[in-house]
Amino acid sequence: MKPPESYKILNEAAVWYSILNSDNTTTHDQEQWAQWLNQDPDHRAAWQQVESITDSLSSLRSFDTPNELGISQQLINANHFDIAANKTKTTRRSIIKGLASLPFIAGAWQAHEMGLINEWTLPYRSDFSNSQRKAINYQMADGTRITLAIKSGIKWSHSPSESHITLLAGDLAIQQAASSVPATVMMKNHAIKLQHTHLVIRQSLDIQAQDSTTSVAVINGSADICRHNDKASLVLDAGQKVLCSRTAFSSIQEVSPIDLAWTNNILQATNMTLEHWASVINQHHSSYVNCHPSIKQLLVMGSFPLDNTPLALSMLQNVLPVQIRQLTPLWTLIEPVA
């Protein structure tokens, strides 16, 4: 559906949505809303747009207990925040009402079209997610170690005989222990079966994207990959990697250090343009880093820490003829050496 042209009308629709979802809605409110809705086709279009935005939250669940998954809190790595605990007492209704009452809802259709709604709601759609600016680890109940890249999230279920992991967004590394049960990883276009396996899945786009290419690299063990659309399958052994799309597998390649680097919060740059390098650093940094237009095509090689931007910038000066200038506390410029 084409978004309504008038932000004013879309804002009115958001206000009505907030009123109708409040605890104090009256019959008069409902009658007034119906009258507003039928006044103009644009009103109905705006209402449908607000509903479509809130429908994006339909997968949000109510967490009424602090440990719905049955995973011991002590098993979660103490160095990382506990997603399940943060979800306690958070309900889908309260989140939707909060969003509907915010001033920016008038422009929310743009965020929805760009996929930002999926990013905003990822912590609530996931059992485990990462909203930090570095890769984080979780130790699961069966001994499996899960590493999530930034803006990544999974759903996890576990039984004595099998584990199920659904990759909702982002990148994922799985390192099973000797005691781990067989596991199945579900993605938009593929399912991967593994046991006693260490593998890395790179999925840069949200799984809700129309199509995507996924890199699967097996470090140890083996993995059986099956495509959903035609049931074609491929078995990868240790040291092998493949690119998977909705309709095809690439030729098998060798695993490289780059495939694992991000799990250790390392950016492994190989002939990466400086412009691209800065964009990756920006994803892991709370302020803005950009480069002067005259040097953005310089090629970068080397390993840089993603969890220590000042150190990464200092190291950059050792490999390229550049200097770092702090324009403001929130803006760093990479420029040519004077």
C-alpha positions in Angstrom: 0.0 0.0 0.0 1.3 3.5 -0.9 1.9 5.5 2.3 -0.5 8.5 2.9 1.0 11.7 1.6 -0.1 13.8 4.6 2.0 13.4 7.8 -0.8 15.3 9.5 -3.3 12.6 8.7 -0.9 9.8 9.6 -0.3 11.5 13.0 -4.1 11.7 13.5 -4.3 8.0 12.9 -1.6 7.3 15.4 -3.4 9.4 18.0 -6.6 7.5 17.4 -4.7 4.2 17.7 -3.3 5.3 21.0 -6.8 6.4 22.3 -8.4 3.1 21.2 -5.7 1.1 23.0 -5.9 3.0 26.2 -7.6 1.6 29.3 -10.0 4.6 29.3 -11.6 4.2 25.9 -15.3 5.1 25.9 -18.1 4.4 23.5 -18.0 8.1 22.5 -14.3 7.7 21.5 -15.2 4.7 19.3 -18.0 6.6 17.6 -15.7 9.6 17.0 -13.0 7.4 15.6 -15.5 5.7 13.2 -16.7 9.1 12.1 -13.1 10.2 11.5 -12.3 7.0 9.6 -15.2 7.4 7.2 -14.6 11.1 6.5 -11.9 10.6 3.8 -10.3 7.6 2.0 -6.9 9.0 3.1 -8.0 8.6 6.8 -8.6 4.9 6.1 -5.3 4.5 4.3 -3.5 6.2 7.2 -5.3 3.9 9.7 -4.2 0.8 7.7 -0.6 2.1 7.6 -0.5 2.5 11.4 -2.0 -1.0 11.8 0.6 -2.5 9.4 3.3 -0.9 11.5 2.0 -2.3 14.8 1.4 -5.7 13.1 5.1 -5.9 12.8 5.1 -6.4 16.5 2.7 -9.3 16.3 5.4 -11.8 17.2 6.2 -10.0 20.5 5.3 -12.2 23.4 4.5 -11.5 27.0 7.2 -12.6 29.4 5.5 -13.1 32.8 8.3 -15.1 34.3 12.0 -14.2 34.5 13.1 -17.6 33.0 10.5 -18.7 30.5 13.0 -20.7 28.5 14.0 -22.9 31.5 17.6 -21.9 31.1 19.4 -21.3 34.3 20.4 -17.7 34.8 23.7 -18.9 36.0 24.4 -20.4 32.6 24.3 -17.1 30.9 27.8 -15.6 30.6 28.1 -13.1 33.5 29.9 -10.6 31.3 26.8 -10.1 29.1 23.4 -8.7 29.7 20.6 -11.2 30.2 17.9 -10.7 27.5 15.4 -13.0 29.2 15.6 -11.1 32.5 15.2 -7.7 30.7 12.0 -9.0 29.1 10.4 -9.7 32.4 7.0 -8.1 32.8 7.3 -6.5 29.3 4.1 -7.0 27.3 3.3 -6.5 23.6 0.4 -4.3 24.5 2.4 -1.9 26.5 5.1 -1.6 23.8 2.5 -0.9 21.1 0.7 1.7 23.2 4.1 3.4 23.9 5.0 3.5 20.2 1.6 4.7 19.2 1.8 7.6 21.6 5.2 8.9 20.5 5.4 11.9 18.2 7.6 10.1 15.7 4.9 7.7 14.8 3.8 10.0 12.0 7.0 9.1 10.1 7.1 5.5 11.2 6.0 4.1 7.9 9.4 5.2 6.5 11.2 3.2 9.2 8.9 0.3 8.5 9.8 0.4 4.8 13.5 0.5 5.6 13.3 -2.5 8.0 14.1 -0.4 11.1 11.0 -1.7 12.8 12.5 -5.2 12.7 15.7 -3.9 14.2 13.9 -1.9 17.0 11.8 -4.9 17.9 14.5 -7.6 17.6 15.1 -7.9 21.4 11.4 -8.6 21.9 11.1 -11.1 19.0 14.2 -13.0 20.1 15.1 -15.2 23.0 18.7 -14.0 22.7 19.8 -10.9 20.8 22.7 -8.4 20.6 22.0 -4.6 20.8 25.6 -3.9 21.9 28.3 -2.6 19.6 30.4 -5.7 19.7 29.9 -9.5 19.3 28.7 -11.2 22.5 28.7 -14.8 23.7 26.1 -16.9 25.4 26.7 -20.3 27.1 23.6 -22.4 26.6 22.2 -25.1 28.9 23.6 -28.0 26.8 27.1 -26.6 26.6 26.7 -25.0 23.2 28.5 -21.6 22.9 26.5 -19.0 20.8 28.2 -15.9 19.5 26.0 -13.1 18.1 27.2 -10.2 15.9 25.7 -6.8 16.3 22.0 -6.4 15.4 21.6 -10.2 15.6 19.0 -12.3 17.3 17.8 -15.9 17.6 15.0 -17.9 19.0 16.1 -21.0 20.9 14.4 -24.1 22.1 15.9 -27.1 23.7 15.0 -30.7 24.6 17.0 -33.6 25.9 17.3 -34.9 22.4 17.6 -31.8 20.1 18.0 -28.1 20.0 16.3 -25.7 17.6 17.8 -22.3 16.7 16.0 -19.8 14.4 18.2 -17.1 13.1 16.0 -14.0 12.9 18.6 -11.4 11.9 22.4 -10.9 11.6 25.3 -13.2 12.0 25.8 -16.3 14.2 28.6 -18.6 15.4 27.8 -21.9 17.0 30.4 -24.0 18.9 28.9 -27.2 20.2 30.4 -29.1 23.1 31.0 -32.8 23.3 27.9 -33.0 25.5 25.7 -31.0 23.1 22.7 -32.6 21.5 22.1 -32.5 17.7 20.8 -29.1 16.6 18.9 -27.6 13.7 19.4 -24.0 12.6 16.5 -22.5 10.7 16.9 -19.6 8.3 14.6 -18.0 5.7 15.8 -20.1 2.9 17.8 -23.0 4.5 17.9 -25.4 7.4 21.3 -26.6 8.8 21.6 -29.8 10.8 24.7 -30.2 13.0 26.2 -32.2 15.8 29.5 -31.5 17.6 30.1 -28.8 15.1 31.7 -25.4 15.1 30.4 -23.2 12.3 29.9 -19.6 11.4 26.8 -18.1 9.6 27.1 -14.7 8.0 23.8 -13.1 7.3 24.2 -9.4 6.9 20.6 -8.6 5.9 17.6 -9.1 8.1 16.1 -12.5 7.5 12.8 -10.8 6.4 14.6 -9.4 3.3 13.2 -10.5 -0.1 16.3 -12.5 -0.8 19.7 -12.8 0.7 23.0 -14.7 0.4 24.3 -16.5 3.4 27.8 -17.7 4.1 28.1 -20.9 6.0 31.7 -21.8 7.2 32.4 -25.1 9.1 35.4 -24.8 11.4 35.1 -28.3 12.9 32.7 -31.2 12.5 30.2 -31.1 9.6 27.0 -29.5 8.6 24.1 -30.7 6.4 22.5 -27.7 4.6 19.0 -28.1 3.0 17.3 -25.5 0.8 13.6 -25.0 1.6 12.3 -24.4 -1.9 13.6 -27.5 -3.7 15.0 -29.6 -0.8 18.5 -29.6 -2.5 21.1 -30.4 0.1 24.9 -30.1 0.6 27.2 -31.5 3.3 30.1 -29.4 4.4 33.1 -30.8 6.3 35.6 -29.1 8.5 37.5 -26.3 6.7 34.8 -25.8 4.0 32.6 -22.8 3.2 29.7 -22.2 0.8 27.5 -19.2 -0.2 23.8 -20.1 -0.2 21.0 -18.3 -1.9 17.4 -19.1 -2.2 18.0 -21.1 -5.4 21.7 -22.1 -5.5 24.8 -23.1 -3.7 28.2 -21.7 -4.7 31.2 -23.9 -5.3 32.8 -25.0 -2.0 35.6 -22.8 -0.8 38.2 -22.9 2.0 37.5 -21.3 5.3 39.7 -18.2 5.9 40.6 -16.3 9.1 38.2 -13.5 8.0 35.3 -15.9 8.6 36.1 -16.1 12.3 37.5 -12.7 12.9 34.3 -10.9 13.9 33.6 -13.5 16.6 36.6 -12.1 18.4 35.6 -8.5 17.7 38.3 -8.2 15.1 37.9 -6.5 11.7 40.1 -8.4 9.2 40.6 -6.0 6.3 41.9 -7.3 3.0 42.0 -4.6 0.2 39.0 -2.9 1.9 38.4 0.7 0.9 38.8 3.2 3.6 35.3 4.3 3.1 34.1 0.8 3.8 36.4 0.4 6.7 34.9 3.5 8.3 31.4 2.3 7.8 32.2 -0.9 9.6 33.8 1.0 12.5 30.8 3.2 12.7 28.5 0.2 13.4 30.7 -0.6 16.4 31.2 2.9 17.7 28.9 5.3 19.5 30.0 8.4 17.6 30.5 9.1 13.9 33.7 8.3 12.0 34.1 9.4 8.4 36.9 10.0 5.9 37.9 12.8 3.7 36.6 12.3 0.1 40.1 12.5 -1.4 41.2 9.3 0.5 38.0 7.2 0.7 39.3 4.8 -2.0 42.6 4.0 -0.2 42.9 0.3 0.4 43.2 -1.0 4.0 44.9 -4.2 5.0 45.4 -5.6 8.5 43.5 -6.5 11.7 41.8 -3.9 13.8 39.8 -4.2 17.1 36.1 -3.6 16.7 35.6 -3.0 20.5 38.3 -0.3 20.8 37.8 2.4 18.2 40.5 4.8 19.5 43.1 1.9 19.2 41.7 1.0 15.7 42.1 4.6 14.5 45.6 4.8 16.0 46.6 1.6 14.1 45.1 3.0 10.9 47.6 5.8 11.0 50.4 3.2 11.0 49.3 1.5 7.7 48.0 4.5 5.7 49.2 8.1 5.2 46.3 9.6 7.2 45.8 11.6 10.4 42.9 11.6 12.8 41.1 14.8 13.7 38.5 15.0 16.5 36.0 17.6 15.1 33.6 17.2 18.0 33.3 14.7 20.8 30.8 12.8 18.5 32.6 13.3 15.2 36.0 12.0 14.1 37.4 12.8 10.7 40.1 10.7 8.9 42.0 13.0 6.6 45.2 13.0 4.5 48.4 13.8 6.2 49.1 17.5 5.8 
